[in-house]
Structures are given as structure tokens and as C-alpha cells.
Amino acid sequence: MHELSIASAILDTLEQELAKRPGARFTKVGLRIGELSGIDPDCLEFGFSALVKDSQWDPLELEIERVPRVQRCPKCGHEWRVENYNTNCPACGELGTETLSGEELNIAFVEVEE
């Protein structure tokens, strides 16, 4: 379950940020997770909760934004959300399309009480 190590890495990153803000307390962290990232958001939430409970981070909340896979056709410029793993352009049939979103795994925001 690599989601637990990802949750731990998020807390390590927050620890580094907290060192720059003496007296601050983080109340919520927001993540953007793409559907192609290979991350199971439910498992990540579970692992995050387990690490935070009864720790210095309790009651830090985790908010996850799930980012859909979006492709763009270099031939006609059409952009669409991919369904059923079909990346062929639905407008012109082009096979070689490019991924615009869906691979993300980012900390989007942190709410801070100072």
C-alpha cells in the first residue's frame, strides 16, 4: 500500500513548512490526484487518518480533488474527458493525442491558523 508512504511524505512536507512558521497550526491540506496517478484516494485518506490520529497533527483534515483524464488532439485542437481508455480524438479520429490532465499528485493548498 504505497498510499501510506505518500501520506507520510505529505506530513513530512508539512513538517518542513511548519518549521518556517513558528506558532502556526495547519488545519487542512488539499491534494489534487489525477485518475492516472495510480493512487487510490480512499486508501490515501485511510492511511492519512491513521497517521494523523493521536499525533501532533490531530485533527488535521485531508481534502482530495479528483482530477479527470483530459486529452487534446494536436490535429484539430479538440479537448475531451477520456472514458473507457479511448484516447482517439472523437472529433477527427486522430490516434496520437496528448494528455492534459489526470497525472497529478500535488499539494494544492494548506489552511493555516496563526
VOTINU-620364 format. One line per 5 residues: number of its first residue (from 1); for each residue x, y, z of C-alpha. Coordinates in pm, 1 decimal. Example, Ala and Ser with C-alpha at 12.3 -4.5 7.8 and 13.67 -1.06 7.14 Angstrom:
% VOTINU-620364
1 = 1230.0,-450.0,780.0; 1367.0,-106.0,714.0
***
This chain:
% VOTINU-620364
1 = 0.0,0.0,0.0; 212.5,287.9,-126.9; -63.1,532.0,-27.0; 61.9,512.5,332.0; 410.7,622.7,225.3
6 = 253.8,905.9,23.8; 54.9,1015.7,329.8; 376.8,1008.3,531.8; 556.4,1216.8,265.7; 275.4,1474.1,277.9
11 = 319.4,1505.3,654.1; 697.8,1534.6,609.9; 641.9,1821.3,364.5; 404.9,1990.2,607.1; 662.7,1946.1,884.1
16 = 915.2,2140.2,674.2; 660.7,2416.6,611.5; 565.3,2430.7,978.1; 930.1,2492.2,1069.9; 911.6,2814.6,862.9
21 = 602.0,2932.6,1054.0; 661.5,2920.6,1429.3; 336.3,2921.0,1623.9; 122.0,2826.7,1323.4; -109.9,2526.9,1312.2
26 = -223.9,2355.9,995.0; -593.3,2268.5,992.7; -646.1,2126.8,642.7; -436.8,2009.2,350.0; -579.2,1977.2,-0.2
31 = -449.9,1739.4,-265.5; -512.3,1712.9,-638.1; -499.8,1349.9,-751.2; -531.7,1254.0,-1116.4; -711.2,939.6,-1221.8
36 = -392.4,823.3,-1398.8; -170.0,878.1,-1093.0; -204.4,520.9,-968.6; -321.7,647.4,-629.8; -634.1,513.3,-463.5
41 = -780.9,823.8,-293.3; -979.8,614.3,-44.5; -668.1,424.2,64.8; -476.5,751.4,89.5; -747.1,902.4,309.9
46 = -743.6,593.7,531.7; -364.7,596.6,566.8; -357.7,971.4,626.9; -620.2,941.9,901.4; -427.3,661.0,1068.2
51 = -105.2,865.0,1071.0; -270.9,1183.1,1196.2; -480.0,1026.4,1473.9; -333.6,1087.0,1819.8; -29.7,1263.5,1670.9
56 = 88.2,1624.8,1669.7; -119.9,1668.0,1351.1; -455.0,1568.9,1502.7; -714.5,1699.6,1390.3; -557.8,1786.7,1050.3
61 = -811.3,1729.9,770.2; -740.4,1598.0,422.5; -939.2,1722.0,123.0; -893.7,1546.0,-210.0; -983.2,1684.0,-550.7
66 = -1000.8,1408.5,-809.1; -873.1,1524.3,-1147.1; -1015.4,1355.1,-1457.1; -811.8,1248.5,-1757.3; -840.5,1507.3,-2033.1
71 = -683.6,1469.5,-2375.9; -619.1,1717.2,-2658.3; -591.5,1645.5,-3026.8; -288.6,1812.3,-3187.6; -456.0,1786.2,-3527.0
76 = -790.7,1959.8,-3463.0; -741.0,2105.1,-3111.2; -1042.2,1925.0,-2962.4; -1023.5,1861.5,-2584.8; -1230.8,1595.6,-2406.2
81 = -1257.2,1383.3,-2095.7; -1143.3,1029.0,-2168.9; -1382.0,745.6,-2093.9; -1310.9,373.4,-2128.2; -942.6,446.4,-2200.4
86 = -1020.0,550.9,-2559.3; -771.5,828.0,-2641.0; -860.1,858.9,-3009.2; -996.7,1204.0,-3089.1; -1377.2,1182.7,-3100.4
91 = -1390.1,1482.1,-3336.6; -1148.4,1378.2,-3611.0; -1029.7,1025.4,-3521.2; -661.7,1120.7,-3467.1; -476.5,844.8,-3280.0
96 = -183.5,1047.4,-3141.3; -341.6,1268.2,-2875.8; -176.8,1429.1,-2571.9; -269.4,1411.9,-2205.5; -359.0,1747.8,-2049.6
101 = -462.2,1630.4,-1704.3; -506.7,1320.2,-1497.2; -148.9,1250.2,-1387.7; -141.9,1498.2,-1097.2; -39.3,1430.5,-741.0
106 = 3.8,1774.1,-582.6; -49.2,1952.5,-257.7; -295.0,2218.3,-375.0; -333.5,2414.8,-51.4; -278.9,2421.3,321.5
111 = -508.3,2604.7,561.8; -315.9,2769.2,843.1; -413.2,2915.8,1179.7; -153.2,3163.1,1302.8
***
